[in-house]
Amino acid sequence: METEAFDTEALITITAFNIEARYPDFKRSFRQKCTAKYTADQLATIKELFLWLQSSLS
């Protein structure tokens, strides 16, 4: 399965969410980063990647 550079960067960001949300030291800075706009933008990216993955597996 090939990805474009944009998709790779998005996956790196999504992985960072998992790491930052898991460790207490990162939680405060992560919450400050997550404005409504930032969250909406990232959620839209995650939805696009999800649809791309679904179509790739079909």
C-alpha positions as YAML, in Angstrom:
chain: A
units: angstrom
residues:
- id: 1
  name: MET
  ca: [0.00, 0.00, 0.00]
- id: 2
  name: GLU
  ca: [1.51, 3.33, -1.06]
- id: 3
  name: THR
  ca: [0.85, 6.66, 0.58]
- id: 4
  name: GLU
  ca: [1.54, 10.19, -0.52]
- id: 5
  name: ALA
  ca: [3.74, 12.49, 1.57]
- id: 6
  name: PHE
  ca: [0.62, 14.25, 2.88]
- id: 7
  name: ASP
  ca: [-0.82, 10.99, 4.14]
- id: 8
  name: THR
  ca: [2.45, 10.04, 5.82]
- id: 9
  name: GLU
  ca: [2.62, 13.37, 7.65]
- id: 10
  name: ALA
  ca: [-1.01, 13.02, 8.73]
- id: 11
  name: LEU
  ca: [-0.34, 9.54, 10.11]
- id: 12
  name: ILE
  ca: [2.66, 10.85, 12.06]
- id: 13
  name: THR
  ca: [0.46, 13.55, 13.59]
- id: 14
  name: ILE
  ca: [-2.27, 11.06, 14.48]
- id: 15
  name: THR
  ca: [0.30, 8.78, 16.13]
- id: 16
  name: ALA
  ca: [1.52, 11.75, 18.15]
- id: 17
  name: PHE
  ca: [-2.03, 12.20, 19.47]
- id: 18
  name: ASN
  ca: [-1.90, 8.70, 20.92]
- id: 19
  name: ILE
  ca: [1.46, 9.30, 22.58]
- id: 20
  name: GLU
  ca: [0.63, 12.78, 23.89]
- id: 21
  name: ALA
  ca: [-2.74, 11.74, 25.29]
- id: 22
  name: ARG
  ca: [-1.24, 8.75, 27.06]
- id: 23
  name: TYR
  ca: [1.50, 10.41, 29.09]
- id: 24
  name: PRO
  ca: [0.66, 12.91, 31.85]
- id: 25
  name: ASP
  ca: [3.57, 15.24, 31.06]
- id: 26
  name: PHE
  ca: [2.27, 15.79, 27.54]
- id: 27
  name: LYS
  ca: [-1.45, 16.05, 28.34]
- id: 28
  name: ARG
  ca: [-1.43, 19.73, 29.35]
- id: 29
  name: SER
  ca: [0.47, 20.91, 26.27]
- id: 30
  name: PHE
  ca: [-1.68, 18.68, 24.08]
- id: 31
  name: ARG
  ca: [-4.91, 20.15, 25.48]
- id: 32
  name: GLN
  ca: [-3.63, 23.67, 24.85]
- id: 33
  name: LYS
  ca: [-2.89, 22.75, 21.23]
- id: 34
  name: CYS
  ca: [-6.38, 21.36, 20.65]
- id: 35
  name: THR
  ca: [-8.41, 24.45, 19.83]
- id: 36
  name: ALA
  ca: [-11.79, 23.95, 18.18]
- id: 37
  name: LYS
  ca: [-10.34, 24.76, 14.74]
- id: 38
  name: TYR
  ca: [-7.28, 22.54, 15.20]
- id: 39
  name: THR
  ca: [-9.48, 19.67, 16.35]
- id: 40
  name: ALA
  ca: [-11.93, 20.09, 13.45]
- id: 41
  name: ASP
  ca: [-9.06, 20.20, 10.94]
- id: 42
  name: GLN
  ca: [-7.45, 17.08, 12.36]
- id: 43
  name: LEU
  ca: [-10.75, 15.22, 12.52]
- id: 44
  name: ALA
  ca: [-11.39, 16.03, 8.85]
- id: 45
  name: THR
  ca: [-7.94, 14.68, 7.97]
- id: 46
  name: ILE
  ca: [-8.54, 11.51, 9.99]
- id: 47
  name: LYS
  ca: [-11.87, 10.96, 8.20]
- id: 48
  name: GLU
  ca: [-10.20, 11.40, 4.79]
- id: 49
  name: LEU
  ca: [-7.49, 8.88, 5.71]
- id: 50
  name: PHE
  ca: [-10.09, 6.45, 7.02]
- id: 51
  name: LEU
  ca: [-12.02, 6.61, 3.75]
- id: 52
  name: TRP
  ca: [-8.79, 6.19, 1.79]
- id: 53
  name: LEU
  ca: [-7.87, 3.12, 3.85]
- id: 54
  name: GLN
  ca: [-11.33, 1.63, 3.35]
- id: 55
  name: SER
  ca: [-11.14, 2.09, -0.42]
- id: 56
  name: SER
  ca: [-7.61, 0.65, -0.49]
- id: 57
  name: LEU
  ca: [-8.76, -2.50, 1.27]
- id: 58
  name: SER
  ca: [-11.71, -3.08, -1.03]
...
